[in-house]
Amino acid sequence: MPSDTRPPKVGHWSEAALRVLRERYLSREGGTVTETPEELCWRVAQAIAAAEGRFGRSAAAVSEVADAFYDMMVEGYFLPNSPTLMNAGKGNELQYSACYVLPVGDSMPEIFDSVKAAAIIHKSGGGTGFAFSRLRPKNDLVASTGGRASGPLSFLRVFNAATEAVVQGGMRRGANMGILRVDHPDVLEFIECKLDGGISNFNLSVAATDTFMTALAEGGEYDLVNPRTGLTAGRLAASDVFGRIVRAAWRTGDPGMIFIDRINRSPANPTPGLGSIEATNPCGEQPLLPFDACFAAGTRITTDRGLETVADLYARQQRGMCAVVATNLNGRGRHIVFRPAQIVKIGIRPVVRVTLTNGQRIRVTPDHQLMTTEGWKAAGRLTRDDRVCIQTQMAGTLREIRPEGELAHRFGWFTGDGWFTRTAGLTFGPGDDFAFQRLIPVWGRFTGTSSKTQVQRTLVRCVSTERSSAVEAFKSFGFHPGRGPEKRVPSTMFTAPKEEQIRYLGGLFCADGSKPRGIPQVSLSSASRDLLGDVQLLLLNLGIRSDIKFYPHRPTGRAWGLLRISGESYHRYLDLIGFPLSPAKEKRCKDFVWQRIMHDKLSLPVASVIPDGEDEVYDVSEGVTRSLIAEGMIVHNCNLGSINVARCTRLTDSDHRDIDWPELERVVRLAVRFLDDVIEVNPYPLPQIDAMVKANRRIGLGIMGWADLLFMLGIPYDSEAALTLAERLMAFVKETAHDQSARLAEERGPFPNWIRSIYRDGRPLRNATVTTIAPTGTISMIAGCSSGIEPVFALAFEHRVKGPDEERVLTFVSETFERLAKAGGFYSEALMTEIARRGSLHGIPGIPDTARAVFKTAHEIDYVWHVRHQAAFQTHTDNGVSKTINLPREASEDDVANAYLLAWELGCLGITVFRDGCKGSQVLNVGVRGGAPETSEVPDRAVKPRPHSLTGKTYRMETPIGTAFITVNETPGGDPFEVFVQVGKAGSDTMAVAEALGRLVSLVLRLPSPLSATRRLEEVVNQLSRIGGGQPTGFGAAKILSLPDALARTLAEHTGQSREEVARAGSGERRQVGDLCRECGQATFIYEEGCKKCLSCGFNEC
């Protein structure tokens, strides 16, 4: 453990940083802060450095690392994400990671399991991303109830409500990202779901596929796919869908777009064999794999007990017993070893059936990994060009039980030449005298009968029993009544000792097997496909390969199967099994001598991969090779921090600022070590997350202070020089971070899934991903620098502190700007006051042109430069880049569309836009209030009385409950003043509801408000539009969902400007671009880095 003595260095904390630390990070007892910022840094440094001891480092070395971690944080060079600062070293069992992706399966238990998991994650301080694309569409069939599905949007609202109820570690509400694929049948409803309000705890993005983007470029259509069936459910014009995305984003800021296929081709998914990325974290920069995949319940796994179904393994594990599985990947590939495994029940999933050319089959989820000759590959992506590696050696049981041999022989004969319906019996042909003499006494002892034999005209002998005790005895051994095509190997045989399995197979092959003359081959015929598959699996577990083919049976027309054993396996079969109950067949084998032995191949081609319905699936995790043997095939079973680059500068000989590259390298290497150590000591909230995180060891090292660095270097944000430097800087960070990860791999070993990653042919890495540009929110406020790679949002803002007697106003000006203004010789108190009024240099005389070009704020920079900055950093970032594309209030829908298309063209993984004003009415003054009073008038406090007479228009509208007549009356000045709605007969419930709607809308128009009447009417439209009812009327664009929807359509038609925003209030010197913070009440709640946060108190929703 590190020393308890804190290093002597102290930090230089701004007043804003101290306020955020006190309110959100420093430890408390009884509401009183009991920790200093330095003690926080030391607490975190000690907790994370303790991981070093797990790799054999001495106590002195651990203390040295803790000191280095402390210095790096207290000097403002690097800070980890908020959960690490809040929880590390406290012993509260709350996690240190910020973001996870949870699977949302297509069943009620899975959906609410995800709700529960999200609540646990939020409670412990994390955020969550959800892919809702697996959920069946609205009105799809629910087979279990015969009803209709409610669709992904109904459950999105459930998740939203659950999040509302959970506060993270007493600090903040959980944040979510909700994603739906663009080819989901409910995508249009998803795109427009925020227009009606109500989903406040989610950022939303549409997962755009390459197919969609191609159709958009070509002006074509694309298929919608039902995720339950995999079948096409319709077609949409890509341009129409894109237009709806743009319009919704213009209005609300959501949805963004993520380019899902590009993400899965990029280093953001370094282990594509483990599955596809489906969702990102709440701010969109961290694509993550969900913790799922795997085997259908009936899949048989090779274990130390034999061949057990994965469902039985899970049940045994639930009873406290250990599961031990076989693996064929120990480095040499031809020796089977047994290792402990963990089984996790995942839930209902679509599965595919993979069939090899020899007839072997396995049912797994499409993303499940099978070992091929070219490495691990997802089952759903296998083609006929792939060869799957199969079991190469005998995997015998470890038990030494030796049962009576003739009983196993008799079970084999009973499976082949017996029957089991309401009665049970054996048959023997004319040449089966030896078997008859050996098995009849065993039959009598087992059934408790006299074994009376019946002889048919064909000289076939039969022996049978109807005794219920005998029938039940067969059932107890795993036999099930059925006709010939329904025969199976009894379930007990799969876990029997190998000697018993050998005798069983000997009896079965003596009954129904044959040895063709002149060729080295043994065959077994049956009408049951499942029986031959079972036998093939038993043989393979003994190291014997076989092939299964089916042929039409001419007399009956039914398919008849033939299992054949040849090559090297033919000789192994004769050595192990032979024909113990058939001397004639045994002699035929011995008389035939085949000198040339054809060796068995270690892999087999894929014959087909087809969807095979849905099933309960399980994940089996074996911790050493991450592999096991299932159905005879070999199969498979984020931590953030940011560097303050503005701290890594130096003065050159010419007295100019430049990046201190050696210092930046030192900090990058130390930060990578820090983040890898976090993985070791992090108390993950769910075991599935713990397993996935440690299998891939993803970290996300990013940067902050980019705008400050550009200020210091005198480079305008909107310049080619800034883009060039961005690429150079991030390339250096990535190269150094990857090199450090490789060094850690040499010291500690690579991440377990490295052999299945895109890096497997290169230098081993400790971490599957290393770099990310994540939101820095409050940690950049603590470090005293600008957020992430964003331009500064404002050069000044105010914070009002209410005291017992008066209100104190604190003015905050960018420290970097103030320092450089003094150095540039244009600083004055009057200038600072004026900048405080305006928030930016725009329109202020006397500012040098060079300063005016450099010190621009986010809303002064054209959106094209925002997108280009994101693309420049993305070029050298493993994961995504968190960046808000800021647009002015007057930006058009075309501007939003162009931003989205530019992001696609430049190679971004996703994009989020924020148009000033799109998140609702905003009151932040970027620039503080000066001595002049507000230009907007204070509204009257009384409800406006109705004038004696008004004029207006009456509209006729067909609704699901009848014809509605809607009247909108206006004041002489043309402002809407009141609304009347009439439908149905007077005195009816329908008329009462209609009258109530009209009265409420009229009240909204007459209440005092700073918003114009037209603007208020637009907000009413937003709330009422697309409210669904039981029986919509009309089709297409004319479709009316309900009476409220009809009223919204009418009011929108009346205003003629339902998509326009109300003009900005106040003078041109003051811009309204923020909102009130619900925590501190200050008008400093902004949207930046894809996240809402308060500049005053540090509260955020990410």
Secondary structure, DSSP 8 states (H G I E B T S, - for coil): ---SS--S------HHHHHHHHHHTS-EETTEE---HHHHHHHHHHHHHGGGGGGT--HHHHHHHHHHHHHHHHTTSEEE-HHHHHHTTS-S---S--EEEEE--SSHHHHHHHHHHHHHHHHTT-EEEEE-TTS--TT-EETTTTEE---HHHHHHHHHHHHHT-EETTTEE--EEEEEETTSTTHHHHHTGGGG----SEEEEEEE-HHHHHHHHHT-EEEEE-TTT--EEEEEEHHHHHHHHHHHHHHHS--EEEEHHHHHHSTTSS-GGG----EE-TTSS-EE--S---EETT-EEEETTEEEEHHHHHHHHHTT--EEEEES-SSSSS--EEEEEEEEEEEEEEEEEEEETTS-EEEE-TT-EEEETTEEEEGGG--TT-EEEB--S----S------HHHHHHHHHHHHHEEESSSEEEEE-TT-HHHHHHHHHHHHHHHTS---EEE-TTS-EEEEE--HHHHHHHHHTT---B-GGG----GGGGGS-HHHHHHHHHHHHHHHEE--TTSSEEEEEES-HHHHHHHHHHHHHTT---EEEEEE-TTT--EEEEEEEEHHHHHHHHHHT--TT-HHHHHHHHH----------SEEEEEEEEEEEEEEEEEEEETTTSEEEETTEEEE--EEEEEEGGGSEEE-TTS-EEE-HHHHHHHHHHHHHHHHHHHHH---SSHHHHHHHHHH--EEEEEE-HHHHHHHHT--SSSHHHHHHHHHHHHHHHHHHHHHHHHHHHHH---GGGGGSTTTTSS--S-S--B-B---HHHHHHHTS--TT---S-SEEEEEEE-SS-EEEEEEE-HHHHHHHHHHT---HHHHHHHHHHSSSTT-TT--HHHHHHS--GGGS-HHHHHHHHHHHHTT-SS-B--EEEE-TT--HHHHHHHHHHHHHTT-SEEEEEETTTTS----BSS---SS--SS----SS-----S--EEEEEEEEETTEEEEEEEEE-TTS-EEEEEEE-S-TTSHHHHHHHHHHHHHHHHHHS--SS-HHHHHHHHHHHHTT---SS-BS-GGG-B-SHHHHHHHHHHHHHS-TT------S-TT--B--B--TTT--S-EEEETTEEEETTT--B--
